[in-house]
Amino acid sequence: MVNDTARPNLDAARAFEVYVMLLRAATSPAASAEKLAFFEQVKSETAADDPSYVARMARAALLPHRQWLAWNNEREAMRYQWAAFFED
């Protein structure tokens, strides 16, 4: 029997934030020096929790590896939740 209302206990907004941070961190090596300077400016002029896409993109492009690991661990936890959901 299929349950049309069943959902894993995941925050969709947080999942999107994790996705954007990891995507933009992964694409940042292709950024030019000018683009990186732009990201530095955006990061310095916006709050650490600014939800705008450009602010998230700037934070992700300049993300230290240690912080990337934390974001990736969070993504992995979500992946395990999805896997457990589909086991039922």
N, C-alpha and C positions, 0 to 999 in steps of 0.2 A: 504494500500500500504506500502511495506517495503522499507525503504531508506537504501541502503547498505553502504552509506558513512557517515551516521550520527554517531557522537561520542560525548560523554559528554566532557565538557571542563576540562579534567583532565590531569595532567602531569604523564605519565606512570613511568618515572624514579623516581619521587618523591613518587608515590604510592608504588613502590618497596622498597624505603628507609624506608618509614613508616612501611611497612610490616615486613622488616627485624628487625627494631628496636623493634617492639612490640613482634615479635616471639622470638627473642633472650632474651628479658627482661623476657618473660614468662617462658622460659626454663632455665634461670639462677639459680633458686634455686637448681637445680640438680647438679650444678658445684661443684667440689671438691675444697678444700682450695688451692691446687696446681694450678688448672685451674683458680681460681679467682686471684691468684698471677700472673699468666701468663697474664690475661686480664689487670691487673693493669700495668704491664710492657708495654704491647702493647699500652695501652692508653697513658702512659707517653712518649712513643717514637714516636707517630704518631700525625699528625696535627688533629685538631678538625674536619676538613672537609675531612679527608682522606676517599676516597670512596671505599677502599679495603674491602672485606667482613670481614676479620679478625679484621680490625680496627672498623668496624661497630658493629661486634659481641662483641668486648671488651667494646665499649661505652654503648651498650645496657645492657650487663650483669651488669654493674656498675651504671646503670641509677637511679638517685634519683626519688622518687615517684612523686614529683612535675613536673619533666620533663616528666615522663611517662604519666602523665595526659595530658600534652600538646600534646604529640604524639597521644594519644588516641583521643583527641578532633579533631585533624586533620584527623584521620581515620574516625571518625564519620561524619565529614563534607563531606568527599569523599563518604561515604555510602549514605548520603542524596542526593548528586549529582547523583549517580547511580539510586537511587529510583525515582528521578524526571525525569531522562532520560527515564526510562521505563514506566512512566505514560502517555507519549505522544502516 
